[in-house]
Amino acid sequence: MEKQKTRTVYVCRNCGKETSKWEGRCPACQEWNCMEETVVAISRNKVNLPSENIAAPQELSRVQKDAYARISFPIEELNRVLGGGLVNGSVVLISGDPGIGKSTLLLQVSDVVTRGDGQVVYISGEESAQQLKMRSERLGVDGNRLYIYPETNMENIMARLESMSLALVVVDSIQTVYLDDITGAPGSINQIRECTLHLLRWAKKTGVPVFISGHVTKDGSIAGPKALEHIVDVVLYLEGESFNSYRILRSAKNRFGSTNEVGVFEMSALGLKEVPNPSQYFLESYVNGAIGAMAVPTLEGSRPLLVEIQALTSLSTYGPPRRISNGMDFNRLLLITAVLTRRASVGLYNQDVIVNVTGGIKISEPAADLGVALAIASSFKDARSVPGTVAIGEIGLSGELRPVPQVERRIMEAARMGFTRCIVPSAVRKLSDSLDSMEIIKADNVSVALRLGLEKSSRKKEQAEANDG
């Protein structure tokens, strides 16, 4: 038997770029020291596909979309992130840190499908059937029509899937399965890519959705090439802190819906429970009128959320002042501090500025600019924010406040959470009468907003009281 020929290539573990020689820096993603030597088999046999398997071009106006009906789950937070439900024939990649709850969520989703009389195969490459049985008992999963298949060989997996009538397939995890014909150990770039392509072709052919669990690297990205994210239809991240019981499910890619939606869950002894009122969770430790804190109505996809922004300023004694941001864009923080210094007479040139968005949420929209500016100024001036106040607005380089989309929905969410005042840009159009319970305060620039949103500083009050005495 003739020995199969191979060739050596260098593959970037971050983006999947292939080169014929080793390079210190990837020419595609510009990462350093990420090129790994990989042996690739050279196929000499031409594959002839049967003519009946070749799809003919279709006129777009005649294409039927019935095959892409959605499976709606009773877990509304999951439906929201998926864009309204799970699309038939889609491949969904869910990733997160070890122990964050990926396997728990997948087992709960499998249980929901089986309760609707559908058959589910749970392919486990990391845990035995006995381990999954113990978890299922803890979660209250009866296991009827849920088949556990502890297998890692992709040929065996595909043969088993072809012989069953299924409603859902779960692969936990993609880093454990392998193909004999592909060089490299399970979890290598070639194995991950080819195994995912096998599952994708099968899902598109049968119309059965597939959930894939994936590991993450130390920097939080999905282990394996970036090409894995391009192959699948939906990429979800399950995030959270090890000391916190709350989990946030975030969409990074969705071919069937928005990527801006988030779902909030709470990890309990009975599994992940959805949080119906996320704003209350994000504000559970918020102290109304606290120094260096501000509540801001943000928009995540179609959902308004109230989050708490905390800021701390401190005199820089060693070297140049630092700017630290957690949960918001660092460059946005630099812009806000520069505007406060130049346009609002808040001298931050010698101050360390630290901004934190509580609850693990990440803010990417400029609508939170004014809230961040008020929190920073509150800490610097040692002045409390006016109780019951929220702030909405984008800050321009000249200090002007710019309007943001869907202001009314943000204000309504703030009113529902008990806030009574809202500072908005003056350019905001006339609001509806349904917001009469909120005091709408309009400001032209950030200086005016600071004067309207902050009380007199505590130090000035003490000095005034001392002078009166």
C-alpha positions in Angstrom: 0.0 0.0 0.0 1.4 3.4 -1.1 2.2 5.7 1.8 0.1 8.8 1.9 2.1 11.9 1.2 2.1 14.8 3.6 3.3 18.4 3.7 4.2 20.7 6.5 2.5 24.1 7.0 2.4 26.7 9.7 -1.1 27.6 11.0 -2.0 30.6 13.2 -3.8 29.3 16.3 -5.6 32.6 16.6 -7.1 33.1 13.1 -6.3 29.9 11.1 -4.0 31.6 8.5 -1.7 29.1 6.8 1.8 29.8 5.6 4.5 27.6 4.0 7.2 28.9 6.4 7.3 29.9 10.0 6.9 33.6 10.8 7.2 35.3 14.1 4.0 37.4 13.5 0.9 36.2 11.7 0.4 38.2 8.5 -3.4 38.1 8.9 -4.2 38.9 12.5 -0.8 40.4 13.5 -0.5 38.2 16.6 3.0 37.3 17.7 4.4 33.8 18.3 1.1 32.1 17.2 2.3 30.0 14.2 2.2 26.3 14.9 3.8 23.6 12.7 1.1 21.2 11.3 1.4 18.2 9.1 -1.3 18.0 6.4 -2.1 15.0 4.3 -2.1 15.4 0.5 -5.1 13.7 -1.1 -4.2 12.3 -4.6 -7.7 10.9 -5.3 -10.2 13.0 -7.1 -13.6 12.9 -5.4 -16.5 12.6 -7.8 -19.8 13.5 -6.3 -23.0 11.9 -7.6 -25.0 14.3 -9.8 -28.1 14.0 -7.6 -26.2 15.4 -4.6 -25.3 18.6 -6.5 -27.8 21.4 -5.8 -29.1 23.4 -8.7 -29.2 27.2 -8.6 -32.6 28.6 -7.3 -34.3 31.9 -8.0 -34.3 33.8 -4.8 -38.0 34.8 -5.1 -39.0 31.1 -5.3 -36.9 29.9 -2.3 -39.1 28.6 0.6 -38.0 29.5 4.1 -40.2 26.8 5.8 -37.0 24.7 6.4 -35.8 27.5 8.7 -38.6 27.4 11.2 -37.6 28.1 14.8 -37.8 25.9 17.8 -39.1 28.0 20.7 -37.9 27.1 24.2 -39.7 27.9 27.5 -36.4 29.6 28.4 -37.1 33.1 27.2 -33.6 34.4 27.9 -32.2 31.7 25.6 -34.8 32.5 22.9 -33.9 36.2 23.1 -30.2 35.6 22.5 -30.9 33.1 19.7 -33.1 35.7 17.9 -36.4 34.1 18.7 -35.6 30.5 19.0 -33.3 27.7 17.6 -33.4 27.5 13.8 -33.7 24.0 12.2 -30.4 22.9 10.7 -28.3 25.5 12.5 -25.0 24.9 14.2 -24.7 26.8 17.5 -21.3 27.1 19.3 -21.5 27.9 23.0 -18.3 28.7 24.8 -17.2 29.8 28.2 -14.7 29.3 31.1 -14.5 25.8 32.7 -17.2 25.3 35.2 -19.3 28.3 34.1 -22.3 26.2 33.3 -22.1 25.2 29.6 -22.8 21.5 30.1 -25.6 22.4 32.6 -27.3 24.7 30.0 -27.0 22.1 27.3 -28.5 19.4 29.4 -31.4 21.6 30.3 -32.0 22.5 26.7 -31.9 18.8 25.8 -34.5 18.1 28.5 -36.8 20.7 27.1 -36.6 19.1 23.6 -37.3 15.6 25.0 -40.3 16.8 26.9 -41.7 17.9 23.5 -41.4 14.2 22.3 -38.2 14.8 20.4 -35.2 12.5 20.5 -31.8 14.0 21.5 -28.3 12.6 21.3 -25.8 14.0 23.8 -22.3 13.2 22.6 -20.0 13.4 25.6 -16.3 13.4 25.0 -15.4 14.6 28.5 -17.8 13.0 30.9 -19.0 9.4 31.2 -22.7 8.4 31.1 -22.6 7.9 34.9 -21.4 11.4 35.5 -24.1 12.9 33.3 -26.7 10.7 35.1 -25.7 12.3 38.4 -26.0 15.8 37.0 -29.3 15.0 35.4 -30.7 13.8 38.8 -29.6 17.1 40.4 -31.2 19.1 37.7 -34.4 17.1 37.7 -33.9 15.7 34.1 -35.8 12.4 33.7 -33.8 11.3 30.7 -36.6 9.9 28.6 -35.7 10.1 24.8 -32.3 11.6 25.8 -29.5 9.3 24.6 -26.0 9.7 26.0 -23.3 8.7 23.6 -19.7 8.8 25.1 -17.8 8.7 21.9 -14.9 10.8 20.4 -14.4 9.2 17.0 -16.2 11.4 14.4 -16.8 8.5 11.9 -18.6 6.5 14.6 -20.6 9.6 15.6 -21.7 10.3 12.1 -22.7 6.7 11.5 -24.8 6.7 14.7 -26.5 10.0 13.8 -27.4 8.8 10.3 -29.2 5.8 11.9 -31.5 7.8 14.2 -34.4 10.2 13.9 -33.4 13.1 16.0 -34.7 16.6 17.0 -31.4 17.9 18.5 -27.7 16.9 18.7 -25.3 18.1 21.4 -21.5 17.7 21.2 -19.7 18.4 24.4 -17.0 19.3 23.5 -15.7 19.9 20.0 -12.1 19.8 21.3 -12.4 16.1 22.2 -13.6 14.6 18.9 -11.3 13.6 16.0 -11.1 12.1 12.5 -8.7 9.3 11.8 -7.9 10.7 8.3 -6.8 14.0 9.7 -3.4 14.5 11.2 -3.1 16.0 14.6 -4.3 15.3 18.1 -7.9 16.0 19.2 -8.2 19.7 19.8 -5.7 20.7 17.1 -6.6 23.2 14.4 -7.1 20.7 11.7 -9.2 18.4 13.8 -11.5 21.1 15.1 -12.1 22.6 11.7 -12.8 19.3 9.9 -15.0 17.9 12.7 -17.1 21.0 12.7 -17.5 20.9 8.9 -18.7 17.3 9.2 -21.4 18.4 11.7 -22.3 21.4 9.6 -22.9 19.4 6.5 -25.0 16.8 8.3 -27.1 19.6 10.0 -27.8 21.3 6.7 -28.7 18.0 5.0 -31.0 16.8 7.7 -32.4 20.0 9.1 -31.5 18.9 12.7 -29.9 21.7 14.9 -26.6 21.0 16.6 -25.2 22.5 19.8 -21.4 22.5 20.1 -19.6 23.2 23.3 -16.2 24.8 23.1 -13.3 25.7 25.4 -11.8 29.2 25.7 -8.2 30.3 26.0 -6.7 32.4 28.8 -7.6 35.6 27.0 -11.3 34.5 26.7 -11.4 33.7 23.0 -12.5 30.3 21.7 -9.8 27.7 21.6 -8.8 26.8 18.1 -8.8 28.9 14.9 -11.0 31.8 14.2 -12.2 29.8 11.2 -14.4 27.8 13.7 -16.5 30.9 14.3 -16.9 31.5 10.6 -18.1 27.9 10.1 -20.9 27.8 12.6 -24.2 29.8 12.4 -24.4 31.1 15.9 -21.6 31.9 18.5 -22.7 32.3 22.1 -20.5 33.2 25.1 -21.5 32.2 28.7 -19.9 34.7 31.0 -19.7 35.2 34.7 -17.5 35.5 37.8 -16.6 32.4 39.9 -17.7 34.2 43.1 -21.0 35.3 41.6 -24.1 33.2 40.9 -25.2 35.2 37.9 -24.3 34.3 34.3 -24.7 36.4 31.1 -25.3 34.6 27.8 -24.0 36.9 25.0 -24.3 36.5 21.2 -21.1 37.2 19.3 -22.4 36.0 15.9 -25.9 35.1 14.7 -26.9 34.5 11.1 -30.6 34.5 12.1 -30.9 37.4 14.5 -29.2 40.3 16.3 -25.9 40.0 18.0 -26.7 42.7 20.6 -29.0 40.6 22.7 -28.0 39.3 26.2 -29.6 36.7 28.5 -29.2 36.8 32.2 -29.3 33.6 34.3 -28.7 32.6 37.9 -26.8 29.4 38.8 -28.6 27.5 41.5 -28.6 23.9 42.8 -31.3 23.1 40.2 -29.3 24.5 37.3 -29.5 27.8 35.4 -32.6 29.9 36.1 -33.5 32.8 33.9 -33.6 36.3 35.5 -36.8 38.0 34.4 -35.8 41.5 35.6 -32.1 42.0 34.8 -32.1 45.7 35.7 -32.9 44.8 39.3 -30.0 42.4 39.3 -27.5 45.0 38.0 -28.8 47.6 40.5 -29.1 45.3 43.5 -26.2 47.0 45.3 -26.8 50.5 44.0 -26.9 53.2 46.6 -29.1 56.1 45.4 -27.1 59.3 45.5 -23.8 57.7 46.3 -20.5 59.5 45.6 -18.9 58.2 42.4 -21.9 56.1 41.2 -24.5 56.7 38.5 -27.3 54.6 37.1 -27.5 54.6 33.3 -30.2 53.1 31.0 -28.4 51.2 28.3 -29.8 49.3 25.3 -28.7 45.7 24.7 -30.4 44.8 21.3 -34.1 45.4 21.9 -33.9 45.3 25.7 -33.3 48.4 27.9 -31.2 47.6 30.9 -30.2 49.8 33.9 -26.6 49.4 34.9 -24.5 51.0 37.7 -21.4 52.8 36.7 -18.8 53.4 39.4 -15.9 55.8 39.2 -12.9 56.5 41.4 -10.4 59.3 41.1 -7.2 59.5 43.1 -4.2 61.8 43.0 -1.4 60.2 41.0 1.8 60.2 43.0 4.0 57.9 40.8 4.5 58.8 37.1 1.8 59.8 34.7 -1.9 59.4 35.7 -3.5 56.1 34.8 -6.9 55.3 33.2 -8.4 51.9 34.0 -11.7 50.8 32.5 -13.7 47.6 33.3 -16.8 47.0 31.2 -16.4 49.9 28.8 -14.1 50.8 25.9 -10.8 52.2 27.1 -10.6 54.8 24.3 -14.0 56.0 25.2 -12.9 56.6 28.7 -9.9 58.6 27.4 -12.3 60.8 25.4 -14.5 61.5 28.4 -11.7 62.4 30.7 -10.2 64.7 28.1 -13.5 66.5 27.6 -14.1 66.8 31.4 -10.6 68.4 31.8 -10.8 70.8 28.9 -14.5 71.7 28.6 -15.9 71.2 32.1 -13.0 72.4 34.4 -12.6 69.0 36.1 -8.9 68.8 36.6 -8.1 65.2 35.9 -4.6 65.9 34.5 -3.0 64.6 37.7 -5.6 62.1 38.7 -5.8 58.3 38.3 -9.3 57.5 36.9 -10.9 54.1 37.4 -14.3 53.2 35.9 -16.2 50.0 36.5 -19.5 48.7 35.1 -20.9 46.4 37.8 -22.5 43.1 37.2 -20.2 41.9 34.5 -22.0 43.7 31.7 -20.0 45.4 28.9 -21.2 48.7 27.5 -20.3 49.4 23.9 -22.7 52.3 23.0 -21.9 56.0 23.5 -25.2 56.6 25.2 -23.5 55.9 28.6 -21.0 58.8 28.1 -22.9 61.3 30.3 -23.4 58.7 33.1 -19.6 58.0 33.1 -18.8 61.7 33.1 -21.2 62.3 36.1 -19.7 59.4 38.0 -16.1 60.6 37.5 -17.0 64.2 38.4 -18.9 63.0 41.5 -15.8 61.2 42.7 -13.4 64.0 41.9 -15.6 66.7 43.5 -16.7 64.5 46.4 -20.2 65.4 45.5 -23.2 63.1 45.6 -25.5 62.6 42.6 -29.0 64.0 43.0 -31.1 61.1 44.3 -33.3 59.4 41.8 -31.3 60.6 38.8 -30.3 58.8 35.7 -28.3 60.2 32.7 -28.5 59.5 29.0 -26.4 61.2 26.3 -23.3 61.0 24.0 -20.5 63.5 24.7 -18.9 65.3 21.7 -15.3 66.6 21.7 -16.5 70.2 22.3 -18.4 69.1 25.3 -21.9 69.2 23.7 -24.4 66.5 24.4 -25.7 64.5 21.5 -29.0 62.6 21.3 -29.1 58.8 21.3 -31.7 56.4 19.9 -34.8 55.1 21.7 -34.7 57.6 24.5 -38.3 56.9 25.6 -37.7 53.2 26.1 -34.7 53.9 28.3 -36.6 56.5 30.4 -39.6 54.1 30.8 -37.3 51.4 32.1 -35.7 53.9 34.6 -39.2 55.0 35.7 -40.1 51.3 36.2 -37.1 50.9 38.5 -38.2 53.9 40.7 -36.0 56.7 39.3 -37.7 60.2 39.1 -35.2 62.4 37.2 -33.5 61.9 33.9 -30.9 64.2 32.3 -31.0 64.1 28.5 -29.5 66.2 25.7 -31.4 69.3 24.7 -31.7 68.1 21.1 -34.0 65.2 22.1 -37.3 65.6 20.5 -40.6 66.0 22.4 -41.3 63.0 24.5 -44.7 61.3 24.9 -47.1 62.1 27.7 -46.6 58.6 29.2 -43.4 59.9 30.8 -45.0 62.5 33.0 -43.9 60.6 36.1 -40.3 61.4 35.2 -38.8 64.9 35.5 -37.0 65.4 32.2 -34.0 67.7 32.5 -32.4 68.9 29.3 -28.8 70.1 29.1 -26.8 71.5 26.2 -23.3 70.5 27.3 -21.5 68.4 29.9 -20.9 71.4 32.2 -24.6 72.1 32.5 -25.3 68.4 33.1 -22.7 68.3 35.9 -24.4 71.3 37.6 -27.8 69.7 37.3 -26.9 66.2 38.2 -24.6 66.7 41.2 -25.2 68.2 44.6 -22.8 70.5 46.4 -19.7 68.6 47.4 -19.5 67.3 51.0 -16.3 69.3 51.6 -17.9 72.6 50.5 -20.9 71.8 52.7 -18.7 71.3 55.7 -16.8 74.5 55.1 -20.1 76.4 54.6 -21.4 75.0 57.9 -18.2 75.9 59.7 -18.3 79.5 58.4 -21.9 79.8 59.5 -21.0 78.6 62.9 
